[in-house]
Amino acid sequence: MFFIFAQNTFFGRFRHFLDVIDPRTLFVSENRLQESINLLKRFKEGTLPPGVTNEQLWKAQKIKQAIIHPDTGEKILMPFRMSGFVPFGTPVVVGLLLPNQTLVSTIFWQWLNQSHNACVNYSNRNASQPNPTSAFVHGYLGAVTSAVSIAVGLNVLIQRAKGFSPTTRLLVQRFVPFPAVASANVCNVVLMRKSELSEGISVLDKSGNVVGTSKVAAKYALLETALTRIVMPMPILVLPPMIMANLENFALMCPIIMC
């Protein structure tokens, strides 16, 4: 059964975006994709064959939106689709949270994470207005530089901090990936999409028709995107260190209380 979620409520939008990142769309074949595109095209032309249901149309829409960029009409590479963000990003997150990292491993995992994020941002960018490739390069370099600098800098400061016990130092080091990733994500978004602030983005009416461009809409879009890039890493970069710390404390106390 296929569900349509109301977009005028938070829960409806939440369920909608869970649908957007559905990893099952990664396994859609080329034939199935073309069938979906043709079905939607015939719907717009008013030449649908008899027997086509609304559920089939919504499924076709879901497949097309997951794979085809809405502005360019081109296929998005599988690792950089929104539906591929979790399965392809999870190994990178595991690398970021590895304990006792060396300088080289810290730089490598931060570079790999920002490379993946930059490609996802570029592949899913608002392409209603032309953007130079240099904007992508600047965003990528800025994100990698900020992520590596913050991660390495914080690790060095923590190592040199005399007020930390070895246990506290290890605990604090586990939280280093979050500020590094969050700040780099914001830097990436701002540098890659800063042209939207001066040129604006397309504004659509309820029917999906372009009615003009707006710098105000671009400002809000950029701000909200930057905020999401800060909030999104929290569950995977903040919660695991907290959980592990509690589990380790429990393991240390267990022999004492004869668990």
C-alpha positions as CSV (number, residue, x, y, z in Angstrom):
1,M,0.0,0.0,0.0
2,F,1.3,3.5,-0.8
3,F,0.8,6.4,1.6
4,I,0.4,10.1,0.8
5,F,1.5,12.3,3.7
6,A,-0.1,15.7,4.4
7,Q,2.5,18.4,4.0
8,N,0.7,20.9,6.3
9,T,1.7,19.1,9.5
10,F,5.2,18.4,10.9
11,F,4.4,14.7,11.2
12,G,3.3,14.6,7.6
13,R,6.5,16.3,6.4
14,F,8.6,14.0,8.6
15,R,7.0,10.9,7.1
16,H,7.4,12.4,3.7
17,F,11.1,12.8,4.1
18,L,11.4,9.3,5.5
19,D,9.9,8.3,2.2
20,V,12.4,10.4,0.3
21,I,15.4,8.7,1.9
22,D,13.9,5.2,1.4
23,P,17.0,3.1,0.4
24,R,14.8,0.7,-1.6
25,T,14.8,3.2,-4.4
26,L,18.5,2.5,-4.9
27,F,17.6,-0.9,-6.4
28,V,15.2,0.4,-9.0
29,S,16.2,-0.9,-12.5
30,E,16.7,1.4,-15.5
31,N,13.6,-0.1,-17.1
32,R,11.5,0.6,-14.1
33,L,12.7,4.2,-14.0
34,Q,11.9,4.7,-17.6
35,E,8.4,3.3,-17.1
36,S,7.8,5.7,-14.2
37,I,9.0,8.7,-16.3
38,N,6.9,7.7,-19.2
39,L,3.8,7.1,-17.0
40,L,4.2,10.6,-15.4
41,K,4.7,12.1,-18.9
42,R,1.5,10.5,-20.2
43,F,-0.3,11.8,-17.1
44,K,0.7,15.4,-17.8
45,E,-0.3,14.9,-21.5
46,G,-3.7,13.4,-20.5
47,T,-3.0,10.2,-22.3
48,L,-3.0,7.7,-19.5
49,P,-4.0,4.2,-20.4
50,P,-7.2,2.9,-18.7
51,G,-6.7,1.2,-15.3
52,V,-3.8,3.3,-14.0
53,T,-4.4,4.0,-10.3
54,N,-3.3,6.9,-8.2
55,E,-1.1,4.6,-6.2
56,Q,0.8,3.7,-9.4
57,L,1.2,7.4,-10.2
58,W,2.6,8.2,-6.7
59,K,5.0,5.3,-6.8
60,A,6.2,6.5,-10.2
61,Q,6.6,10.0,-8.7
62,K,8.6,8.6,-5.8
63,I,11.0,6.7,-8.1
64,K,11.5,9.7,-10.4
65,Q,12.1,12.1,-7.5
66,A,14.6,9.7,-5.8
67,I,16.8,9.3,-9.0
68,I,16.3,12.2,-11.3
69,H,17.3,15.8,-10.5
70,P,14.2,18.0,-10.7
71,D,16.0,21.0,-12.4
72,T,18.6,19.3,-14.6
73,G,16.6,16.2,-15.5
74,E,19.8,14.1,-15.1
75,K,20.3,10.9,-13.1
76,I,21.9,11.4,-9.7
77,L,24.8,9.0,-9.0
78,M,23.7,6.4,-6.5
79,P,26.1,7.3,-3.6
80,F,25.0,10.9,-3.8
81,R,21.2,10.5,-3.8
82,M,19.2,11.4,-0.7
83,S,18.2,7.7,-0.5
84,G,21.8,6.7,-0.5
85,F,23.0,9.2,2.2
86,V,22.5,6.7,5.1
87,P,23.8,3.5,3.6
88,F,26.8,5.2,2.0
89,G,27.5,7.6,4.8
90,T,27.3,5.1,7.7
91,P,30.8,3.6,7.1
92,V,32.3,7.1,7.1
93,V,30.6,7.9,10.4
94,V,32.0,4.8,11.9
95,G,35.5,5.9,10.8
96,L,34.9,9.3,12.4
97,L,34.1,7.7,15.7
98,L,37.0,5.3,15.8
99,P,38.9,5.6,19.1
100,N,42.6,6.5,19.5
101,Q,42.9,8.0,16.0
102,T,46.3,9.2,14.7
103,L,46.8,12.5,12.9
104,V,46.7,10.8,9.5
105,S,43.5,8.8,10.3
106,T,41.8,12.0,11.6
107,I,42.6,13.9,8.4
108,F,41.6,11.0,6.2
109,W,38.1,10.4,7.7
110,Q,37.3,14.1,7.9
111,W,38.4,14.5,4.2
112,L,36.3,11.5,3.2
113,N,33.3,12.7,5.1
114,Q,33.4,16.2,3.6
115,S,34.0,14.8,0.1
116,H,30.9,12.7,0.4
117,N,28.9,15.6,1.8
118,A,30.1,18.0,-0.9
119,C,29.1,15.6,-3.6
120,V,25.6,15.1,-2.0
121,N,25.1,18.8,-1.7
122,Y,26.2,19.4,-5.4
123,S,24.1,16.5,-6.7
124,N,21.0,17.8,-4.9
125,R,21.6,21.5,-5.4
126,N,19.0,24.0,-6.5
127,A,19.9,24.2,-10.2
128,S,17.1,26.5,-11.3
129,Q,19.8,29.2,-11.7
130,P,23.2,28.5,-13.3
131,N,26.0,28.0,-10.8
132,P,29.7,28.0,-11.8
133,T,31.8,24.9,-11.0
134,S,34.2,27.2,-9.1
135,A,31.5,27.5,-6.4
136,F,31.5,23.8,-5.9
137,V,35.3,23.7,-5.7
138,H,35.4,26.6,-3.2
139,G,32.8,24.9,-1.0
140,Y,34.6,21.6,-1.1
141,L,38.0,23.1,-0.2
142,G,36.5,25.3,2.5
143,A,34.7,22.4,4.1
144,V,37.7,20.1,4.0
145,T,40.0,22.8,5.4
146,S,37.6,23.8,8.2
147,A,36.8,20.2,9.2
148,V,40.5,19.1,9.3
149,S,41.6,22.2,11.0
150,I,39.0,22.0,13.8
151,A,39.4,18.3,14.3
152,V,43.2,18.4,14.4
153,G,43.3,21.6,16.4
154,L,40.9,20.4,19.1
155,N,42.7,17.1,19.4
156,V,46.0,18.9,19.9
157,L,44.4,21.2,22.5
158,I,42.9,18.3,24.4
159,Q,46.2,16.4,24.4
160,R,48.0,19.5,25.8
161,A,45.3,20.3,28.4
162,K,46.9,19.7,31.8
163,G,43.6,19.8,33.7
164,F,42.2,16.7,32.1
165,S,42.6,13.2,33.5
166,P,43.3,10.5,31.0
167,T,39.7,9.3,31.3
168,T,38.3,12.8,30.8
169,R,40.6,13.5,27.9
170,L,39.5,10.3,26.1
171,L,35.8,11.2,26.7
172,V,36.2,14.7,25.4
173,Q,38.1,13.5,22.3
174,R,35.1,11.4,21.4
175,F,33.0,14.5,20.8
176,V,35.6,16.2,18.6
177,P,34.0,14.9,15.3
178,F,30.8,16.8,15.9
179,P,32.0,20.4,16.0
180,A,34.4,19.7,13.1
181,V,31.7,18.1,11.0
182,A,28.9,20.6,11.9
183,S,31.1,23.7,11.1
184,A,32.4,22.2,7.9
185,N,28.9,21.3,6.8
186,V,27.8,24.9,7.2
187,C,30.9,26.2,5.5
188,N,30.3,23.8,2.6
189,V,26.7,24.9,2.1
190,V,27.4,28.6,2.4
191,L,30.3,28.5,0.0
192,M,28.6,26.3,-2.6
193,R,25.3,28.2,-2.6
194,K,26.3,31.7,-1.9
195,S,25.5,32.8,-5.5
196,E,21.8,32.1,-4.6
197,L,21.9,35.1,-2.2
198,S,22.8,37.5,-5.0
199,E,20.8,35.9,-7.8
200,G,17.8,34.4,-6.0
201,I,16.1,31.1,-6.6
202,S,13.0,30.3,-8.5
203,V,9.6,30.7,-6.8
204,L,6.8,28.4,-7.8
205,D,3.0,28.7,-7.5
206,K,0.7,26.0,-6.2
207,S,0.6,24.5,-9.7
208,G,4.4,24.2,-9.9
209,N,4.8,27.1,-12.4
210,V,7.8,29.4,-12.0
211,V,6.5,32.9,-11.1
212,G,9.8,34.6,-10.6
213,T,13.0,34.6,-8.5
214,S,13.5,35.7,-4.9
215,K,16.6,36.6,-2.9
216,V,14.5,36.4,0.3
217,A,13.5,32.8,-0.4
218,A,17.2,32.0,-1.2
219,K,18.2,33.5,2.2
220,Y,15.7,31.4,4.1
221,A,16.5,28.3,2.1
222,L,20.2,28.7,2.8
223,L,19.7,29.4,6.5
224,E,17.4,26.4,7.0
225,T,19.8,24.2,5.0
226,A,22.7,25.3,7.2
227,L,20.8,24.6,10.4
228,T,19.8,21.1,9.2
229,R,23.5,20.4,8.5
230,I,24.2,21.2,12.2
231,V,21.3,19.2,13.6
232,M,21.6,16.2,11.3
233,P,25.0,14.9,12.7
234,M,23.9,15.2,16.3
235,P,22.3,11.7,16.7
236,I,25.2,9.9,15.2
237,L,28.1,11.9,16.5
238,V,26.9,12.9,19.9
239,L,24.7,10.0,21.2
240,P,27.2,7.2,20.6
241,P,30.0,8.7,22.7
242,M,27.5,9.4,25.5
243,I,26.2,5.8,25.3
244,M,29.7,4.3,25.2
245,A,30.7,6.4,28.2
246,N,27.8,5.1,30.3
247,L,28.4,1.6,29.2
248,E,32.0,1.8,30.2
249,N,31.1,3.2,33.6
250,F,28.6,0.4,34.0
251,A,31.3,-2.1,33.1
252,L,33.7,-0.6,35.6
253,M,31.1,-0.7,38.4
254,C,29.8,-4.1,37.6
255,P,32.5,-6.1,39.4
256,I,32.1,-3.8,42.4
257,I,28.4,-4.4,42.8
258,M,28.8,-8.1,41.6
259,C,26.6,-7.8,38.5
